[in-house]
Amino acid sequence: MRYLKQLVILLISSILIAGIVVILINISEQDSSTEDLKDYYESHYTCYTDDFVPVAQDFKKIKQLFIEGYNISEIRMWLFSYVSDGYVIYGIMIEPSENGTYPIIIANHGGVKGIPEHTLSWNIELAKRGYVVFISSYRGEYLILDDMGKSIKIVDEYNNTVNPLSGGPICGYDEVHDVLNLIECAKTLKNTYSDKIGVYGSSHGGLLTLLTLERSADVKCGVEFYGVISQIRQYIRYLDDPASASWDIYPTEFRTMSQEEQLDYIHKADPMLCVEKINAPLLVMVGDQDSDSIVEGHQDLIKLMEAYPNKIFEYKFYDGEGHNFNYWSGNTEPNQNQLDSWNRMISFFETYL
């Protein structure tokens, strides 16, 4: 009986040890696959190109805007619309109040819900310095988000116009068409120089800025703030910890795809595979305390861009700053890093436009 008990204990111990080994192997395999995924992706996918040709279609200045807190004598704001791939897209144009002809700035907003109201302050400052600024919502978004508690009832009737897309934008692939079509519209206006076009954006808008630079020969320079520019690093971040990533940047059906389908999907909107196509001067700014996927993505971008010594490329990492560090409401004085990043952008546009 004693030997039988020992045999049973031995068998149970063996089963437990084998189970632990299996678990450890599975975890090891998962970690390994995650670590190797970036290398696999970059070895299997090349720069995505499509045959999209941007067009200027049905651009309309709907009405002048008088939004509480932003009525400044040096500028005028207009609500506009245009058509992109069949969708009616709304946006805000800010121009100097003095009649004339000015360079174009395309301001790509962050987030995937609409134009955050806080972005108006910096863009008003750009218009005061002699630029016509176009801030567009994208397909599947509201026009503007009241993220500062100010009155924006003047545009409420357009806020209810949401394009019938499932789960919102594709995070790059589709809505970059909206940016490219807006550029074509902006070029046709009497108060703009069609050959002096700059583009900038932050977060989601930073991604769109790089994609625009890669796909438009009309843009003369670009400024990118802490964009979600490495789609594969953002994807790996989700695999490692789904709760840590802002997963609403992808449509709902993305989550039901196989991994191969998901990789094919993000391939369509990954600018890191196409940096050789960036020929215009580029300035990049990011906080060193941003998420790992964004910081590492920009470190990757620096290495890729520096492999082309003839490209004009500048970058700045801000110590101790996280995401959205350059957000400025206009209600207070900007802090040192906000002001520094602003001055760098202004200087860049003045140099190359």
C-alpha positions as CSV (number, residue, x, y, z in Angstrom):
1,M,0.0,0.0,0.0
2,R,2.9,2.4,0.9
3,Y,4.4,1.8,-2.5
4,L,1.1,2.4,-4.2
5,K,0.7,5.8,-2.4
6,Q,4.2,6.8,-3.5
7,L,3.4,5.8,-7.1
8,V,0.3,7.9,-7.1
9,I,2.1,10.9,-5.6
10,L,4.8,10.4,-8.2
11,L,2.3,10.3,-11.0
12,I,0.4,13.4,-9.8
13,S,3.8,15.3,-9.4
14,S,4.7,14.3,-12.9
15,I,1.4,15.5,-14.3
16,L,1.7,18.8,-12.5
17,I,5.3,19.4,-13.6
18,A,4.3,18.5,-17.2
19,G,1.4,21.0,-17.0
20,I,3.7,23.7,-15.7
21,V,6.2,23.0,-18.5
22,V,3.4,23.2,-21.1
23,I,2.2,26.5,-19.7
24,L,5.8,27.9,-19.7
25,I,6.3,26.7,-23.3
26,N,3.1,28.4,-24.4
27,I,4.0,31.6,-22.7
28,S,7.5,31.4,-24.1
29,E,6.1,30.8,-27.6
30,Q,3.7,33.8,-27.2
31,D,6.5,36.1,-26.1
32,S,8.7,34.9,-28.9
33,S,6.0,35.4,-31.5
34,T,5.4,38.9,-30.2
35,E,9.0,39.8,-30.3
36,D,9.4,38.4,-33.8
37,L,6.3,39.9,-35.2
38,K,7.8,43.2,-36.1
39,D,10.7,41.5,-37.9
40,Y,8.2,39.2,-39.7
41,Y,6.0,42.1,-40.7
42,E,8.9,44.2,-42.0
43,S,10.3,41.2,-44.0
44,H,6.9,40.3,-45.5
45,Y,5.4,43.7,-46.3
46,T,6.7,46.5,-48.4
47,C,5.4,50.0,-49.2
48,Y,1.7,49.9,-50.0
49,T,0.6,51.9,-53.0
50,D,-2.8,52.4,-54.5
51,D,-4.0,54.1,-57.6
52,F,-5.9,56.9,-55.8
53,V,-6.0,60.2,-57.7
54,P,-7.2,63.1,-55.5
55,V,-9.8,65.5,-56.9
56,A,-11.3,68.9,-55.8
57,Q,-15.0,68.2,-55.5
58,D,-17.8,70.5,-54.3
59,F,-15.9,72.7,-51.9
60,K,-18.3,75.1,-50.3
61,K,-17.8,77.9,-47.7
62,I,-21.1,77.4,-45.9
63,K,-21.0,80.3,-43.4
64,Q,-18.7,82.4,-41.3
65,L,-18.3,81.2,-37.8
66,F,-18.4,83.3,-34.6
67,I,-17.5,80.9,-31.8
68,E,-17.4,82.3,-28.3
69,G,-13.9,83.1,-27.2
70,Y,-12.4,83.0,-30.6
71,N,-13.7,86.1,-32.3
72,I,-10.4,87.8,-33.1
73,S,-10.2,90.8,-35.4
74,E,-7.1,89.6,-37.3
75,I,-8.8,86.4,-38.6
76,R,-12.0,85.0,-40.1
77,M,-13.3,81.5,-39.5
78,W,-15.5,79.6,-42.0
79,L,-17.4,76.4,-41.9
80,F,-16.8,74.5,-45.1
81,S,-17.7,71.2,-46.7
82,Y,-16.3,69.2,-49.6
83,V,-16.8,65.7,-51.0
84,S,-14.3,62.9,-50.6
85,D,-14.9,59.4,-52.0
86,G,-18.6,60.2,-52.0
87,Y,-18.7,61.4,-48.4
88,V,-19.6,64.9,-47.4
89,I,-16.8,66.1,-45.1
90,Y,-17.0,69.2,-42.9
91,G,-14.2,71.4,-41.6
92,I,-13.1,74.8,-40.4
93,M,-11.0,77.2,-42.4
94,I,-9.2,80.1,-40.6
95,E,-7.8,82.9,-42.7
96,P,-6.3,86.3,-42.2
97,S,-8.9,89.0,-42.1
98,E,-7.0,91.2,-44.6
99,N,-7.7,90.2,-48.2
100,G,-4.7,88.7,-50.0
101,T,-3.0,85.5,-51.1
102,Y,-1.5,83.2,-48.5
103,P,0.3,79.8,-48.1
104,I,-1.9,76.8,-47.2
105,I,-1.6,74.9,-43.9
106,I,-3.5,71.6,-43.6
107,A,-3.9,70.8,-39.9
108,N,-4.6,67.1,-39.2
109,H,-6.3,66.8,-35.9
110,G,-5.7,64.1,-33.3
111,G,-8.2,61.5,-32.1
112,V,-10.8,59.7,-34.2
113,K,-14.0,61.4,-33.1
114,G,-13.8,64.9,-34.6
115,I,-11.9,68.2,-34.4
116,P,-11.0,68.8,-30.7
117,E,-11.9,72.4,-29.9
118,H,-8.5,73.0,-28.2
119,T,-6.9,72.8,-31.6
120,L,-8.4,76.1,-32.6
121,S,-6.1,78.2,-30.5
122,W,-2.8,77.3,-32.3
123,N,-4.4,77.4,-35.7
124,I,-5.8,80.9,-35.1
125,E,-2.2,81.9,-34.3
126,L,-1.1,80.4,-37.6
127,A,-3.7,82.4,-39.5
128,K,-2.6,85.6,-37.7
129,R,0.9,85.0,-39.0
130,G,-0.3,84.8,-42.6
131,Y,-1.5,81.3,-43.5
132,V,-4.9,79.9,-44.6
133,V,-5.5,77.0,-42.3
134,F,-7.8,74.1,-43.1
135,I,-8.9,71.8,-40.2
136,S,-11.0,68.9,-41.5
137,S,-13.0,66.3,-39.8
138,Y,-12.7,62.9,-41.4
139,R,-15.2,60.4,-42.6
140,G,-17.1,58.7,-39.8
141,E,-16.5,61.6,-37.3
142,Y,-18.4,64.5,-35.8
143,L,-17.3,68.0,-37.0
144,I,-16.0,69.4,-33.7
145,L,-15.7,68.1,-30.1
146,D,-16.5,70.5,-27.3
147,D,-13.6,69.4,-25.1
148,M,-13.2,72.8,-23.3
149,G,-16.7,73.5,-22.2
150,K,-17.1,76.6,-24.5
151,S,-20.2,77.3,-26.6
152,I,-20.0,75.8,-30.0
153,K,-23.8,75.7,-30.7
154,I,-23.2,77.5,-34.0
155,V,-22.1,74.1,-35.5
156,D,-24.4,71.8,-33.6
157,E,-26.6,71.2,-36.6
158,Y,-23.5,69.8,-38.5
159,N,-22.3,67.8,-35.5
160,N,-25.2,65.4,-36.1
161,T,-23.9,64.6,-39.5
162,V,-21.9,61.4,-39.1
163,N,-21.0,59.3,-42.1
164,P,-22.3,55.8,-42.1
165,L,-19.1,53.9,-41.4
166,S,-18.9,50.9,-39.1
167,G,-16.6,51.5,-36.2
168,G,-15.1,54.8,-37.5
169,P,-12.0,55.5,-39.6
170,I,-9.5,52.9,-40.7
171,C,-6.8,54.9,-39.0
172,G,-4.9,56.1,-42.0
173,Y,-5.8,54.2,-45.1
174,D,-9.2,55.7,-45.9
175,E,-9.1,59.2,-44.3
176,V,-5.8,60.1,-45.9
177,H,-7.9,60.4,-49.0
178,D,-9.9,63.1,-47.2
179,V,-6.7,65.0,-46.6
180,L,-5.4,64.6,-50.2
181,N,-8.8,65.7,-51.6
182,L,-8.9,68.7,-49.2
183,I,-5.5,69.8,-50.6
184,E,-6.9,69.7,-54.1
185,C,-9.8,71.9,-52.9
186,A,-7.5,74.3,-51.1
187,K,-5.4,74.8,-54.2
188,T,-8.4,76.1,-56.2
189,L,-9.2,79.1,-53.8
190,K,-8.4,82.6,-54.8
191,N,-6.8,83.5,-51.5
192,T,-4.2,80.7,-51.5
193,Y,-0.9,79.9,-53.2
194,S,-1.3,76.5,-54.8
195,D,2.4,75.9,-54.7
196,K,3.0,76.8,-51.0
197,I,1.4,74.0,-49.0
198,G,2.4,72.8,-45.5
199,V,0.9,70.0,-43.4
200,Y,1.1,69.2,-39.7
201,G,-0.6,67.0,-37.3
202,S,-0.5,65.3,-33.9
203,S,-1.2,61.7,-32.7
204,H,-3.7,60.3,-35.3
205,G,-3.0,63.5,-37.3
206,G,0.7,62.8,-37.1
207,L,0.1,59.5,-38.8
208,L,-1.9,61.3,-41.5
209,T,0.8,63.8,-41.9
210,L,3.4,61.2,-42.8
211,L,1.0,59.4,-45.1
212,T,0.2,62.7,-46.8
213,L,3.9,63.5,-47.3
214,E,4.5,60.1,-48.9
215,R,1.5,60.4,-51.3
216,S,1.5,64.1,-52.3
217,A,4.1,65.8,-54.3
218,D,2.3,69.2,-53.7
219,V,3.2,69.4,-50.1
220,K,6.4,71.4,-49.5
221,C,7.0,70.5,-45.8
222,G,5.5,68.8,-42.9
223,V,5.6,68.8,-39.1
224,E,4.6,65.7,-37.1
225,F,3.9,65.6,-33.4
226,Y,3.9,62.2,-31.5
227,G,2.0,60.3,-34.2
228,V,0.8,56.7,-34.0
229,I,3.2,56.3,-36.9
230,S,4.3,52.6,-36.4
231,Q,1.2,50.6,-37.0
232,I,3.0,47.4,-36.2
233,R,4.3,48.6,-32.9
234,Q,0.8,49.8,-31.9
235,Y,-0.5,46.4,-32.9
236,I,2.1,44.6,-30.8
237,R,1.2,46.9,-27.9
238,Y,-2.4,45.6,-28.2
239,L,-1.3,42.0,-28.3
240,D,0.8,42.5,-25.2
241,D,-1.9,44.3,-23.3
242,P,-5.2,45.0,-25.0
243,A,-6.3,47.3,-22.2
244,S,-3.4,49.7,-22.7
245,A,-4.1,50.6,-26.3
246,S,-6.7,52.9,-27.7
247,W,-8.3,50.2,-29.8
248,D,-11.1,52.5,-31.1
249,I,-8.7,53.7,-33.8
250,Y,-9.7,50.6,-35.8
251,P,-13.2,49.5,-37.0
252,T,-15.0,47.0,-34.9
253,E,-14.7,44.2,-37.5
254,F,-10.9,44.4,-37.2
255,R,-11.0,42.5,-33.9
256,T,-12.7,39.5,-35.6
257,M,-10.1,39.1,-38.3
258,S,-7.3,36.5,-38.3
259,Q,-3.8,37.8,-37.5
260,E,-2.8,37.6,-41.2
261,E,-5.9,39.7,-42.2
262,Q,-5.1,42.2,-39.5
263,L,-1.5,42.6,-40.7
264,D,-2.7,43.1,-44.2
265,Y,-5.1,45.7,-42.9
266,I,-2.6,47.8,-41.0
267,H,-0.2,47.4,-43.9
268,K,-2.4,49.7,-46.0
269,A,-1.8,52.6,-43.5
270,D,1.8,52.1,-42.3
271,P,4.0,55.0,-43.3
272,M,7.1,53.4,-41.8
273,L,7.3,51.1,-44.8
274,C,7.4,54.1,-47.3
275,V,9.8,56.7,-45.8
276,E,11.8,56.7,-49.0
277,K,8.9,58.5,-50.5
278,I,9.1,61.5,-48.1
279,N,10.9,64.1,-50.2
280,A,9.7,67.2,-48.5
281,P,11.4,68.6,-45.4
282,L,10.1,67.0,-42.2
283,L,10.2,68.1,-38.6
284,V,9.3,65.6,-35.8
285,M,8.6,66.3,-32.2
286,V,7.7,63.8,-29.4
287,G,7.8,63.5,-25.6
288,D,10.2,60.9,-24.3
289,Q,7.5,59.8,-21.7
290,D,4.9,58.9,-24.4
291,S,3.8,55.3,-24.8
292,D,6.5,52.8,-25.7
293,S,5.0,52.2,-29.1
294,I,5.1,55.9,-30.0
295,V,8.6,56.6,-28.6
296,E,10.0,53.4,-30.2
297,G,8.2,54.2,-33.5
298,H,9.9,57.6,-33.7
299,Q,13.3,56.0,-32.9
300,D,12.6,53.7,-35.8
301,L,11.7,56.7,-38.0
302,I,14.9,58.5,-37.1
303,K,17.0,55.5,-38.1
304,L,15.0,55.1,-41.4
305,M,15.2,58.8,-42.3
306,E,18.9,59.1,-41.5
307,A,19.6,56.3,-44.0
308,Y,18.8,59.0,-46.6
309,P,21.4,61.8,-46.1
310,N,19.9,64.0,-48.8
311,K,16.5,64.3,-47.0
312,I,15.9,67.4,-44.9
313,F,14.9,65.9,-41.5
314,E,14.9,67.4,-38.0
315,Y,13.6,66.0,-34.7
316,K,13.3,66.9,-31.1
317,F,12.6,64.7,-28.1
318,Y,11.1,66.6,-25.1
319,D,12.4,65.4,-21.7
320,G,9.6,64.4,-19.3
321,E,6.8,65.1,-21.7
322,G,4.0,62.6,-22.6
323,H,1.3,62.5,-25.2
324,N,-0.5,65.7,-26.1
325,F,2.2,67.8,-24.5
326,N,1.7,70.7,-27.0
327,Y,-2.1,71.1,-26.4
328,W,-2.8,74.7,-25.5
329,S,-6.2,76.0,-24.7
330,G,-5.4,79.7,-25.3
331,N,-6.8,80.6,-21.9
332,T,-3.3,80.6,-20.2
333,E,0.2,81.3,-21.2
334,P,1.8,78.3,-23.0
335,N,4.5,76.5,-21.0
336,Q,8.1,76.3,-22.1
337,N,7.9,73.2,-24.1
338,Q,4.6,74.2,-25.7
339,L,6.1,77.5,-26.8
340,D,9.3,75.9,-28.0
341,S,7.5,73.3,-30.1
342,W,5.3,76.1,-31.5
343,N,8.3,78.3,-32.4
344,R,10.1,75.4,-34.1
345,M,7.0,74.7,-36.2
346,I,6.6,78.3,-37.2
347,S,10.2,78.6,-38.1
348,F,10.0,75.5,-40.1
349,F,7.0,76.7,-42.1
350,E,8.6,80.1,-42.6
351,T,11.8,78.5,-43.9
352,Y,10.2,76.1,-46.4
353,L,7.0,77.9,-47.4
